[in-house]
Amino acid sequence: MEASLCFGFLKSGWQDLKKRLEEGDENAWSEAIGVFERRMRERFFSSIDALVAADTKPDLAPPMQGQVDLCTPGFSIMALCCLLIDTLQGFREKPIRSVAQTGPCAFPSGPCIKPPPGTSEQFKSFLRRPAFGETFKDDALAQAFVDGVRNGILHEAETRKWVIWRDEPVGLLIANEQDGFALNRTLFYNAIKNEFESYLQELRQHSNGALRQRFKKKMNDIFKET
């Protein structure tokens, strides 16, 4: 079976679409952006929305006697949100490569090659985008989120000094909670959705040449891997 980028768009269709993009065909850009949007909605947003809808909210409606099909999807929602952030920021900017140290090699007391930042810096860049306001302006808090939520959930299936709440703290993305933090997952997800819409709008503008070039590179990479 031929691989597809999203439902109804097969790998074989990309070659023709890519050629039209290179020719500057704006109709092709509308189609390519639509394919990307569908892929993101099918793979991420629809799944998150389904989890939000499945939340049994035991604090608001206590389970009936004998009920076993309860759903508390906070961690699952945040895991998908973090994967979505990594994906979207990867379309915005290319990863930073290692840089050779200047001067004498410091080994064994230090590295000869400057360690790469990995994807953490990219992730933090997304957290500082406009939809999140000033919440993650402080680098220490942004790093605490990366370590405690993103890395904690994806690598250890638990958060580190973070609690994930549905509607609290009221009106705030984050608040201090004992020796850690509380995250309003609903506001956090809303911010991601706003940034996604903003990215689509930027892609639709012919003047954003660098952003479009990065988009084509990522889309080409996806089709090479499918």
Rosetta blueprint (number, residue, H / E / L):
1 M L
2 E L
3 A L
4 S E
5 L E
6 C E
7 F L
8 G L
9 F E
10 L E
11 K L
12 S H
13 G H
14 W H
15 Q H
16 D H
17 L H
18 K H
19 K H
20 R H
21 L H
22 E H
23 E L
24 G L
25 D L
26 E H
27 N H
28 A H
29 W H
30 S H
31 E H
32 A H
33 I H
34 G H
35 V H
36 F H
37 E H
38 R H
39 R H
40 M H
41 R H
42 E H
43 R H
44 F H
45 F H
46 S H
47 S H
48 I H
49 D H
50 A H
51 L H
52 V H
53 A H
54 A H
55 D L
56 T L
57 K L
58 P L
59 D L
60 L L
61 A L
62 P L
63 P L
64 M L
65 Q L
66 G L
67 Q L
68 V L
69 D L
70 L L
71 C L
72 T L
73 P L
74 G H
75 F H
76 S H
77 I H
78 M H
79 A H
80 L H
81 C H
82 C H
83 L H
84 L H
85 I H
86 D H
87 T H
88 L H
89 Q H
90 G H
91 F H
92 R H
93 E L
94 K L
95 P L
96 I L
97 R L
98 S L
99 V E
100 A E
101 Q L
102 T L
103 G L
104 P L
105 C L
106 A L
107 F L
108 P L
109 S L
110 G L
111 P L
112 C L
113 I E
114 K E
115 P L
116 P L
117 P L
118 G L
119 T L
120 S H
121 E H
122 Q H
123 F H
124 K H
125 S H
126 F H
127 L H
128 R L
129 R L
130 P H
131 A H
132 F H
133 G L
134 E L
135 T L
136 F L
137 K L
138 D L
139 D H
140 A H
141 L H
142 A H
143 Q H
144 A H
145 F H
146 V H
147 D H
148 G H
149 V H
150 R H
151 N H
152 G H
153 I H
154 L H
155 H H
156 E H
157 A L
158 E L
159 T L
160 R L
161 K L
162 W E
163 V E
164 I E
165 W E
166 R L
167 D L
168 E L
169 P L
170 V L
171 G L
172 L L
173 L L
174 I E
175 A E
176 N E
177 E E
178 Q L
179 D L
180 G E
181 F E
182 A E
183 L E
184 N E
185 R H
186 T H
187 L H
188 F H
189 Y H
190 N H
191 A H
192 I H
193 K H
194 N H
195 E H
196 F H
197 E H
198 S H
199 Y H
200 L H
201 Q H
202 E H
203 L H
204 R L
205 Q L
206 H L
207 S L
208 N L
209 G H
210 A H
211 L H
212 R H
213 Q H
214 R H
215 F H
216 K H
217 K H
218 K H
219 M H
220 N H
221 D H
222 I H
223 F H
224 K H
225 E H
226 T L
